[in-house]
Amino acid sequence: MIIGAALGSVVTSLVEDIIMPPIGLVLGGVDFSGLEVVLKEAAGDKAAVAIRYGAFLNAVIAFVVIGLVVFWISKAMIKPAPAEPTPATKSCPYCRETVLADATKCKFCGSSI
C-alpha cells in the first residue's frame, strides 16, 4: 500500500511536470482551467455560480495521461512467461497413435516401439 501511494505520487509528478508541459506547448499554451460558463454573476460577497468545464477537461486529460503512463509502466514490468517447447512426438507403427519420441512402449496398444 505504501509503495502504491509512492508510485502514485511519482506518476502524478511525471504527468504534471514532464508530460503535460509539452502537451500544453503543442496545444498552443491553452490553459483549460479558466474555461467556464457563468450562470449567475458575482453579487457583493457571494461568488459567481459557474460551470467550470475547463477544470473538468484538465482532469480528464490528466486521467488519460496517467492511465497511459501506468499502462506503460505495468507493461514494461510484466513480461510474459516464455512458451514451453512442445515435446517431440512420433507415431506408433502399429496403432498410429501419437506417443512421445523417447517412448519405448506405446501407451495405447502396449506394443514395443
C-alpha positions as CSV (number, residue, x, y, z in Angstrom):
1,M,0.0,0.0,0.0
2,I,2.8,2.4,0.8
3,I,4.6,1.5,-2.4
4,G,1.4,2.1,-4.3
5,A,1.0,5.6,-2.8
6,A,4.6,6.4,-3.5
7,L,4.2,5.2,-7.1
8,G,1.0,7.3,-7.4
9,S,2.9,10.4,-6.4
10,V,5.8,9.6,-8.8
11,V,3.4,9.0,-11.7
12,T,1.4,12.2,-10.8
13,S,4.6,14.2,-10.8
14,L,5.7,12.6,-14.1
15,V,2.4,13.6,-15.7
16,E,2.2,17.1,-14.3
17,D,5.9,18.1,-14.5
18,I,7.2,16.3,-17.5
19,I,4.4,15.1,-19.8
20,M,1.7,17.9,-19.6
21,P,4.1,20.9,-20.4
22,P,4.9,19.6,-23.9
23,I,1.2,18.8,-24.4
24,G,0.3,22.4,-23.4
25,L,3.0,23.6,-25.8
26,V,1.6,21.6,-28.6
27,L,-1.9,22.9,-27.9
28,G,-0.6,26.4,-28.1
29,G,-0.3,27.1,-24.4
30,V,-4.0,26.8,-23.8
31,D,-5.0,26.7,-20.1
32,F,-8.3,24.9,-19.8
33,S,-8.7,25.7,-16.1
34,G,-10.0,29.2,-16.9
35,L,-12.8,28.0,-19.2
36,E,-16.3,28.3,-17.6
37,V,-19.9,29.2,-18.3
38,V,-21.2,31.8,-15.8
39,L,-24.7,31.1,-14.8
40,K,-25.0,33.9,-12.3
41,E,-22.6,36.8,-11.9
42,A,-21.0,37.5,-8.5
43,A,-23.0,39.8,-6.3
44,G,-21.4,41.5,-3.4
45,D,-19.6,38.9,-1.2
46,K,-21.3,36.0,-3.0
47,A,-19.2,34.1,-5.5
48,A,-20.3,33.7,-9.1
49,V,-22.2,30.5,-10.0
50,A,-20.4,28.9,-12.9
51,I,-19.9,25.6,-14.7
52,R,-16.1,25.1,-14.8
53,Y,-15.8,22.8,-17.7
54,G,-12.1,23.7,-18.2
55,A,-11.2,22.1,-14.9
56,F,-13.1,19.0,-15.9
57,L,-11.2,18.9,-19.2
58,N,-7.9,19.2,-17.3
59,A,-8.9,16.3,-15.0
60,V,-9.9,14.1,-18.0
61,I,-6.6,14.8,-19.8
62,A,-4.6,14.1,-16.6
63,F,-6.6,10.9,-16.1
64,V,-5.9,9.7,-19.6
65,V,-2.3,10.5,-19.5
66,I,-1.9,8.9,-16.0
67,G,-3.7,5.8,-17.3
68,L,-1.3,5.6,-20.3
69,V,1.8,6.0,-18.1
70,V,0.6,3.3,-15.6
71,F,-0.2,1.0,-18.6
72,W,3.4,1.6,-20.0
73,I,5.0,1.0,-16.6
74,S,3.0,-2.2,-16.0
75,K,3.6,-3.4,-19.5
76,A,7.4,-2.9,-19.0
77,M,7.4,-4.6,-15.6
78,I,5.2,-7.6,-16.5
79,K,6.8,-9.7,-19.1
80,P,5.0,-12.8,-20.5
81,A,6.4,-16.2,-19.5
82,P,8.4,-17.9,-22.2
83,A,6.5,-20.6,-24.0
84,E,7.5,-24.1,-23.1
85,P,8.7,-26.1,-26.0
86,T,6.4,-28.9,-27.2
87,P,7.8,-32.4,-26.6
88,A,8.9,-34.3,-29.7
89,T,6.5,-37.0,-30.7
90,K,6.3,-39.9,-33.1
91,S,3.7,-42.2,-34.4
92,C,3.2,-45.8,-33.2
93,P,3.8,-48.1,-36.2
94,Y,1.0,-50.5,-35.0
95,C,-1.9,-48.3,-33.9
96,R,-0.8,-45.0,-35.4
97,E,-1.4,-43.1,-32.2
98,T,1.0,-40.2,-31.2
99,V,3.4,-41.0,-28.4
100,L,6.5,-39.2,-27.1
101,A,9.6,-39.6,-29.2
102,D,11.6,-41.2,-26.4
103,A,8.9,-43.8,-25.6
104,T,9.9,-47.5,-25.9
105,K,6.4,-48.8,-25.5
106,C,3.0,-47.5,-26.9
107,K,0.7,-46.3,-24.1
108,F,-2.3,-47.1,-26.3
109,C,-1.7,-50.6,-27.7
110,G,1.2,-51.7,-25.4
111,S,3.5,-52.8,-28.3
112,S,7.2,-52.2,-28.2
113,I,8.4,-49.4,-30.4
